[in-house]
Amino acid sequence: MTKLIIRQATIQDLPRIVPIFDSYREYFKQHKDPVMVERFLFEKFEHMESVKEWQQP
């Protein structure tokens, strides 16, 4: 049985994330644009906007 490991993505994961995110956009009728997707995700990682902390009320 394969062990599933879940971890937070990092900027080094961009080559693997870009096609997934681009396909997600395509599903919602957006045109494919891997260059724009990579730039968008890079900026999110670079500015630490890729993580959202939630506090329970």
PDB file of N, CA, C and O in Angstrom:
ATOM      1  N   MET A   1       0.848  -1.187   0.000  1.00  0.00           N
ATOM      2  CA  MET A   1       0.000   0.000   0.000  1.00  0.00           C
ATOM      3  C   MET A   1       0.890   1.245   0.000  1.00  0.00           C
ATOM      4  O   MET A   1       1.873   1.314   0.737  1.00  0.00           O
ATOM      5  N   THR A   2       0.533   2.232  -0.838  1.00  0.00           N
ATOM      6  CA  THR A   2       1.283   3.479  -0.928  1.00  0.00           C
ATOM      7  C   THR A   2       0.892   4.393   0.222  1.00  0.00           C
ATOM      8  O   THR A   2      -0.287   4.549   0.540  1.00  0.00           O
ATOM      9  N   LYS A   3       1.901   4.992   0.836  1.00  0.00           N
ATOM     10  CA  LYS A   3       1.660   5.927   1.936  1.00  0.00           C
ATOM     11  C   LYS A   3       1.405   7.320   1.360  1.00  0.00           C
ATOM     12  O   LYS A   3       2.180   7.794   0.529  1.00  0.00           O
ATOM     13  N   LEU A   4       0.338   7.971   1.788  1.00  0.00           N
ATOM     14  CA  LEU A   4      -0.014   9.311   1.336  1.00  0.00           C
ATOM     15  C   LEU A   4       0.614  10.323   2.284  1.00  0.00           C
ATOM     16  O   LEU A   4       0.419  10.261   3.498  1.00  0.00           O
ATOM     17  N   ILE A   5       1.371  11.257   1.712  1.00  0.00           N
ATOM     18  CA  ILE A   5       1.998  12.310   2.509  1.00  0.00           C
ATOM     19  C   ILE A   5       1.393  13.637   2.082  1.00  0.00           C
ATOM     20  O   ILE A   5       1.395  13.971   0.897  1.00  0.00           O
ATOM     21  N   ILE A   6       0.880  14.387   3.032  1.00  0.00           N
ATOM     22  CA  ILE A   6       0.297  15.695   2.761  1.00  0.00           C
ATOM     23  C   ILE A   6       1.222  16.742   3.370  1.00  0.00           C
ATOM     24  O   ILE A   6       1.583  16.660   4.544  1.00  0.00           O
ATOM     25  N   ARG A   7       1.597  17.717   2.565  1.00  0.00           N
ATOM     26  CA  ARG A   7       2.457  18.783   3.058  1.00  0.00           C
ATOM     27  C   ARG A   7       2.088  20.079   2.356  1.00  0.00           C
ATOM     28  O   ARG A   7       1.422  20.074   1.320  1.00  0.00           O
ATOM     29  N   GLN A   8       2.523  21.175   2.926  1.00  0.00           N
ATOM     30  CA  GLN A   8       2.277  22.478   2.322  1.00  0.00           C
ATOM     31  C   GLN A   8       3.169  22.638   1.097  1.00  0.00           C
ATOM     32  O   GLN A   8       4.358  22.323   1.143  1.00  0.00           O
ATOM     33  N   ALA A   9       2.604  23.117   0.024  1.00  0.00           N
ATOM     34  CA  ALA A   9       3.376  23.349  -1.193  1.00  0.00           C
ATOM     35  C   ALA A   9       4.337  24.512  -0.981  1.00  0.00           C
ATOM     36  O   ALA A   9       4.082  25.409  -0.176  1.00  0.00           O
ATOM     37  N   THR A  10       5.433  24.482  -1.707  1.00  0.00           N
ATOM     38  CA  THR A  10       6.412  25.560  -1.660  1.00  0.00           C
ATOM     39  C   THR A  10       6.636  26.080  -3.075  1.00  0.00           C
ATOM     40  O   THR A  10       6.130  25.515  -4.044  1.00  0.00           O
ATOM     41  N   ILE A  11       7.383  27.139  -3.178  1.00  0.00           N
ATOM     42  CA  ILE A  11       7.665  27.735  -4.481  1.00  0.00           C
ATOM     43  C   ILE A  11       8.387  26.747  -5.398  1.00  0.00           C
ATOM     44  O   ILE A  11       8.272  26.843  -6.620  1.00  0.00           O
ATOM     45  N   GLN A  12       9.120  25.810  -4.826  1.00  0.00           N
ATOM     46  CA  GLN A  12       9.805  24.796  -5.629  1.00  0.00           C
ATOM     47  C   GLN A  12       8.822  23.829  -6.296  1.00  0.00           C
ATOM     48  O   GLN A  12       9.192  23.115  -7.228  1.00  0.00           O
ATOM     49  N   ASP A  13       7.596  23.804  -5.831  1.00  0.00           N
ATOM     50  CA  ASP A  13       6.573  22.921  -6.396  1.00  0.00           C
ATOM     51  C   ASP A  13       5.850  23.535  -7.600  1.00  0.00           C
ATOM     52  O   ASP A  13       4.989  22.886  -8.195  1.00  0.00           O
ATOM     53  N   LEU A  14       6.186  24.764  -7.961  1.00  0.00           N
ATOM     54  CA  LEU A  14       5.479  25.446  -9.048  1.00  0.00           C
ATOM     55  C   LEU A  14       5.390  24.618 -10.330  1.00  0.00           C
ATOM     56  O   LEU A  14       4.313  24.559 -10.922  1.00  0.00           O
ATOM     57  N   PRO A  15       6.477  23.971 -10.790  1.00  0.00           N
ATOM     58  CA  PRO A  15       6.344  23.203 -12.031  1.00  0.00           C
ATOM     59  C   PRO A  15       5.266  22.119 -11.966  1.00  0.00           C
ATOM     60  O   PRO A  15       4.706  21.744 -12.996  1.00  0.00           O
ATOM     61  N   ARG A  16       4.975  21.622 -10.788  1.00  0.00           N
ATOM     62  CA  ARG A  16       3.940  20.587 -10.648  1.00  0.00           C
ATOM     63  C   ARG A  16       2.560  21.188 -10.421  1.00  0.00           C
ATOM     64  O   ARG A  16       1.550  20.567 -10.752  1.00  0.00           O
ATOM     65  N   ILE A  17       2.513  22.388  -9.860  1.00  0.00           N
ATOM     66  CA  ILE A  17       1.239  23.025  -9.510  1.00  0.00           C
ATOM     67  C   ILE A  17       0.627  23.760 -10.700  1.00  0.00           C
ATOM     68  O   ILE A  17      -0.592  23.758 -10.873  1.00  0.00           O
ATOM     69  N   VAL A  18       1.470  24.388 -11.518  1.00  0.00           N
ATOM     70  CA  VAL A  18       0.975  25.217 -12.626  1.00  0.00           C
ATOM     71  C   VAL A  18      -0.009  24.465 -13.529  1.00  0.00           C
ATOM     72  O   VAL A  18      -1.085  24.995 -13.806  1.00  0.00           O
ATOM     73  N   PRO A  19       0.313  23.251 -14.000  1.00  0.00           N
ATOM     74  CA  PRO A  19      -0.655  22.570 -14.880  1.00  0.00           C
ATOM     75  C   PRO A  19      -1.976  22.240 -14.177  1.00  0.00           C
ATOM     76  O   PRO A  19      -3.033  22.251 -14.808  1.00  0.00           O
ATOM     77  N   ILE A  20      -1.918  21.953 -12.903  1.00  0.00           N
ATOM     78  CA  ILE A  20      -3.142  21.646 -12.149  1.00  0.00           C
ATOM     79  C   ILE A  20      -4.013  22.893 -12.038  1.00  0.00           C
ATOM     80  O   ILE A  20      -5.218  22.846 -12.288  1.00  0.00           O
ATOM     81  N   PHE A  21      -3.392  24.004 -11.662  1.00  0.00           N
ATOM     82  CA  PHE A  21      -4.138  25.256 -11.504  1.00  0.00           C
ATOM     83  C   PHE A  21      -4.659  25.749 -12.852  1.00  0.00           C
ATOM     84  O   PHE A  21      -5.765  26.283 -12.932  1.00  0.00           O
ATOM     85  N   ASP A  22      -3.871  25.575 -13.905  1.00  0.00           N
ATOM     86  CA  ASP A  22      -4.306  25.989 -15.235  1.00  0.00           C
ATOM     87  C   ASP A  22      -5.510  25.159 -15.692  1.00  0.00           C
ATOM     88  O   ASP A  22      -6.429  25.696 -16.310  1.00  0.00           O
ATOM     89  N   SER A  23      -5.512  23.877 -15.399  1.00  0.00           N
ATOM     90  CA  SER A  23      -6.656  23.021 -15.729  1.00  0.00           C
ATOM     91  C   SER A  23      -7.890  23.415 -14.915  1.00  0.00           C
ATOM     92  O   SER A  23      -9.012  23.363 -15.420  1.00  0.00           O
ATOM     93  N   TYR A  24      -7.683  23.805 -13.668  1.00  0.00           N
ATOM     94  CA  TYR A  24      -8.772  24.290 -12.817  1.00  0.00           C
ATOM     95  C   TYR A  24      -9.410  25.515 -13.471  1.00  0.00           C
ATOM     96  O   TYR A  24     -10.635  25.615 -13.537  1.00  0.00           O
ATOM     97  N   ARG A  25      -8.591  26.441 -13.950  1.00  0.00           N
ATOM     98  CA  ARG A  25      -9.102  27.633 -14.624  1.00  0.00           C
ATOM     99  C   ARG A  25      -9.849  27.268 -15.899  1.00  0.00           C
ATOM    100  O   ARG A  25     -10.890  27.847 -16.207  1.00  0.00           O
ATOM    101  N   GLU A  26      -9.307  26.301 -16.638  1.00  0.00           N
ATOM    102  CA  GLU A  26      -9.940  25.875 -17.884  1.00  0.00           C
ATOM    103  C   GLU A  26     -11.329  25.290 -17.612  1.00  0.00           C
ATOM    104  O   GLU A  26     -12.260  25.510 -18.386  1.00  0.00           O
ATOM    105  N   TYR A  27     -11.464  24.557 -16.525  1.00  0.00           N
ATOM    106  CA  TYR A  27     -12.758  23.991 -16.144  1.00  0.00           C
ATOM    107  C   TYR A  27     -13.802  25.105 -15.976  1.00  0.00           C
ATOM    108  O   TYR A  27     -14.977  24.915 -16.287  1.00  0.00           O
ATOM    109  N   PHE A  28     -13.363  26.257 -15.486  1.00  0.00           N
ATOM    110  CA  PHE A  28     -14.263  27.384 -15.283  1.00  0.00           C
ATOM    111  C   PHE A  28     -14.264  28.343 -16.485  1.00  0.00           C
ATOM    112  O   PHE A  28     -14.506  29.543 -16.352  1.00  0.00           O
ATOM    113  N   LYS A  29     -13.982  27.760 -17.671  1.00  0.00           N
ATOM    114  CA  LYS A  29     -14.099  28.460 -18.950  1.00  0.00           C
ATOM    115  C   LYS A  29     -13.101  29.608 -19.120  1.00  0.00           C
ATOM    116  O   LYS A  29     -13.382  30.556 -19.853  1.00  0.00           O
ATOM    117  N   GLN A  30     -11.954  29.540 -18.466  1.00  0.00           N
ATOM    118  CA  GLN A  30     -10.880  30.497 -18.671  1.00  0.00           C
ATOM    119  C   GLN A  30      -9.905  29.902 -19.686  1.00  0.00           C
ATOM    120  O   GLN A  30      -9.741  28.684 -19.748  1.00  0.00           O
ATOM    121  N   HIS A  31      -9.266  30.743 -20.470  1.00  0.00           N
ATOM    122  CA  HIS A  31      -8.317  30.217 -21.447  1.00  0.00           C
ATOM    123  C   HIS A  31      -7.045  29.744 -20.736  1.00  0.00           C
ATOM    124  O   HIS A  31      -6.667  30.275 -19.692  1.00  0.00           O
ATOM    125  N   LYS A  32      -6.402  28.747 -21.318  1.00  0.00           N
ATOM    126  CA  LYS A  32      -5.161  28.239 -20.740  1.00  0.00           C
ATOM    127  C   LYS A  32      -4.070  29.289 -20.913  1.00  0.00           C
ATOM    128  O   LYS A  32      -3.901  29.864 -21.989  1.00  0.00           O
ATOM    129  N   ASP A  33      -3.340  29.522 -19.838  1.00  0.00           N
ATOM    130  CA  ASP A  33      -2.252  30.501 -19.880  1.00  0.00           C
ATOM    131  C   ASP A  33      -1.244  30.142 -18.793  1.00  0.00           C
ATOM    132  O   ASP A  33      -1.208  30.787 -17.746  1.00  0.00           O
ATOM    133  N   PRO A  34      -0.422  29.112 -19.034  1.00  0.00           N
ATOM    134  CA  PRO A  34       0.504  28.652 -18.010  1.00  0.00           C
ATOM    135  C   PRO A  34       1.519  29.714 -17.582  1.00  0.00           C
ATOM    136  O   PRO A  34       1.968  29.704 -16.436  1.00  0.00           O
ATOM    137  N   VAL A  35       1.883  30.621 -18.473  1.00  0.00           N
ATOM    138  CA  VAL A  35       2.832  31.682 -18.095  1.00  0.00           C
ATOM    139  C   VAL A  35       2.196  32.603 -17.066  1.00  0.00           C
ATOM    140  O   VAL A  35       2.823  32.941 -16.062  1.00  0.00           O
ATOM    141  N   MET A  36       0.958  33.011 -17.307  1.00  0.00           N
ATOM    142  CA  MET A  36       0.254  33.875 -16.360  1.00  0.00           C
ATOM    143  C   MET A  36       0.026  33.149 -15.036  1.00  0.00           C
ATOM    144  O   MET A  36       0.180  33.739 -13.967  1.00  0.00           O
ATOM    145  N   VAL A  37      -0.341  31.871 -15.109  1.00  0.00           N
ATOM    146  CA  VAL A  37      -0.583  31.084 -13.897  1.00  0.00           C
ATOM    147  C   VAL A  37       0.695  30.995 -13.067  1.00  0.00           C
ATOM    148  O   VAL A  37       0.658  31.167 -11.849  1.00  0.00           O
ATOM    149  N   GLU A  38       1.816  30.728 -13.714  1.00  0.00           N
ATOM    150  CA  GLU A  38       3.077  30.631 -12.974  1.00  0.00           C
ATOM    151  C   GLU A  38       3.425  31.965 -12.321  1.00  0.00           C
ATOM    152  O   GLU A  38       3.858  31.993 -11.169  1.00  0.00           O
ATOM    153  N   ARG A  39       3.245  33.056 -13.035  1.00  0.00           N
ATOM    154  CA  ARG A  39       3.519  34.386 -12.465  1.00  0.00           C
ATOM    155  C   ARG A  39       2.608  34.665 -11.271  1.00  0.00           C
ATOM    156  O   ARG A  39       3.068  35.146 -10.236  1.00  0.00           O
ATOM    157  N   PHE A  40       1.318  34.363 -11.415  1.00  0.00           N
ATOM    158  CA  PHE A  40       0.346  34.569 -10.344  1.00  0.00           C
ATOM    159  C   PHE A  40       0.718  33.765  -9.103  1.00  0.00           C
ATOM    160  O   PHE A  40       0.767  34.302  -7.996  1.00  0.00           O
ATOM    161  N   LEU A  41       0.980  32.472  -9.297  1.00  0.00           N
ATOM    162  CA  LEU A  41       1.314  31.622  -8.152  1.00  0.00           C
ATOM    163  C   LEU A  41       2.651  32.007  -7.542  1.00  0.00           C
ATOM    164  O   LEU A  41       2.798  31.975  -6.321  1.00  0.00           O
ATOM    165  N   PHE A  42       3.630  32.371  -8.365  1.00  0.00           N
ATOM    166  CA  PHE A  42       4.929  32.801  -7.848  1.00  0.00           C
ATOM    167  C   PHE A  42       4.754  33.997  -6.913  1.00  0.00           C
ATOM    168  O   PHE A  42       5.332  34.036  -5.827  1.00  0.00           O
ATOM    169  N   GLU A  43       3.955  34.969  -7.345  1.00  0.00           N
ATOM    170  CA  GLU A  43       3.720  36.154  -6.511  1.00  0.00           C
ATOM    171  C   GLU A  43       3.032  35.780  -5.201  1.00  0.00           C
ATOM    172  O   GLU A  43       3.356  36.336  -4.152  1.00  0.00           O
ATOM    173  N   LYS A  44       2.094  34.850  -5.253  1.00  0.00           N
ATOM    174  CA  LYS A  44       1.410  34.421  -4.028  1.00  0.00           C
ATOM    175  C   LYS A  44       2.394  33.773  -3.056  1.00  0.00           C
ATOM    176  O   LYS A  44       2.364  34.054  -1.857  1.00  0.00           O
ATOM    177  N   PHE A  45       3.259  32.909  -3.571  1.00  0.00           N
ATOM    178  CA  PHE A  45       4.260  32.280  -2.713  1.00  0.00           C
ATOM    179  C   PHE A  45       5.253  33.307  -2.199  1.00  0.00           C
ATOM    180  O   PHE A  45       5.594  33.308  -1.016  1.00  0.00           O
ATOM    181  N   GLU A  46       5.716  34.180  -3.080  1.00  0.00           N
ATOM    182  CA  GLU A  46       6.739  35.157  -2.722  1.00  0.00           C
ATOM    183  C   GLU A  46       6.271  36.103  -1.627  1.00  0.00           C
ATOM    184  O   GLU A  46       7.063  36.503  -0.774  1.00  0.00           O
ATOM    185  N   HIS A  47       4.994  36.466  -1.643  1.00  0.00           N
ATOM    186  CA  HIS A  47       4.450  37.395  -0.649  1.00  0.00           C
ATOM    187  C   HIS A  47       3.727  36.686   0.498  1.00  0.00           C
ATOM    188  O   HIS A  47       2.988  37.300   1.267  1.00  0.00           O
ATOM    189  N   MET A  48       3.963  35.381   0.586  1.00  0.00           N
ATOM    190  CA  MET A  48       3.360  34.579   1.667  1.00  0.00           C
ATOM    191  C   MET A  48       1.838  34.686   1.681  1.00  0.00           C
ATOM    192  O   MET A  48       1.222  34.654   2.746  1.00  0.00           O
ATOM    193  N   GLU A  49       1.235  34.810   0.507  1.00  0.00           N
ATOM    194  CA  GLU A  49      -0.219  34.898   0.391  1.00  0.00           C
ATOM    195  C   GLU A  49      -0.833  33.549   0.050  1.00  0.00           C
ATOM    196  O   GLU A  49      -2.023  33.462  -0.254  1.00  0.00           O
ATOM    197  N   SER A  50      -0.029  32.504   0.101  1.00  0.00           N
ATOM    198  CA  SER A  50      -0.530  31.182  -0.258  1.00  0.00           C
ATOM    199  C   SER A  50      -1.040  30.408   0.960  1.00  0.00           C
ATOM    200  O   SER A  50      -1.542  29.291   0.833  1.00  0.00           O
ATOM    201  N   VAL A  51      -0.905  31.016   2.136  1.00  0.00           N
ATOM    202  CA  VAL A  51      -1.321  30.341   3.364  1.00  0.00           C
ATOM    203  C   VAL A  51      -2.329  31.218   4.087  1.00  0.00           C
ATOM    204  O   VAL A  51      -2.107  32.414   4.273  1.00  0.00           O
ATOM    205  N   LYS A  52      -3.411  30.628   4.482  1.00  0.00           N
ATOM    206  CA  LYS A  52      -4.440  31.347   5.231  1.00  0.00           C
ATOM    207  C   LYS A  52      -4.601  30.667   6.573  1.00  0.00           C
ATOM    208  O   LYS A  52      -4.863  29.466   6.642  1.00  0.00           O
ATOM    209  N   GLU A  53      -4.445  31.431   7.636  1.00  0.00           N
ATOM    210  CA  GLU A  53      -4.636  30.883   8.972  1.00  0.00           C
ATOM    211  C   GLU A  53      -6.069  31.160   9.421  1.00  0.00           C
ATOM    212  O   GLU A  53      -6.582  32.267   9.264  1.00  0.00           O
ATOM    213  N   TRP A  54      -6.686  30.155   9.969  1.00  0.00           N
ATOM    214  CA  TRP A  54      -8.052  30.279  10.451  1.00  0.00           C
ATOM    215  C   TRP A  54      -8.060  30.073  11.958  1.00  0.00           C
ATOM    216  O   TRP A  54      -7.395  29.179  12.482  1.00  0.00           O
ATOM    217  N   GLN A  55      -8.810  30.903  12.633  1.00  0.00           N
ATOM    218  CA  GLN A  55      -8.990  30.732  14.072  1.00  0.00           C
ATOM    219  C   GLN A  55     -10.438  30.388  14.324  1.00  0.00           C
ATOM    220  O   GLN A  55     -11.351  30.983  13.751  1.00  0.00           O
ATOM    221  N   GLN A  56     -10.628  29.417  15.190  1.00  0.00           N
ATOM    222  CA  GLN A  56     -11.995  29.060  15.534  1.00  0.00           C
ATOM    223  C   GLN A  56     -12.564  30.114  16.475  1.00  0.00           C
ATOM    224  O   GLN A  56     -11.872  30.613  17.363  1.00  0.00           O
ATOM    225  N   PRO A  57     -13.827  30.441  16.268  1.00  0.00           N
ATOM    226  CA  PRO A  57     -14.467  31.462  17.145  1.00  0.00           C
ATOM    227  C   PRO A  57     -14.627  30.952  18.560  1.00  0.00           C
ATOM    228  O   PRO A  57     -15.140  31.668  19.420  1.00  0.00           O
TER     229      PRO A  57
END
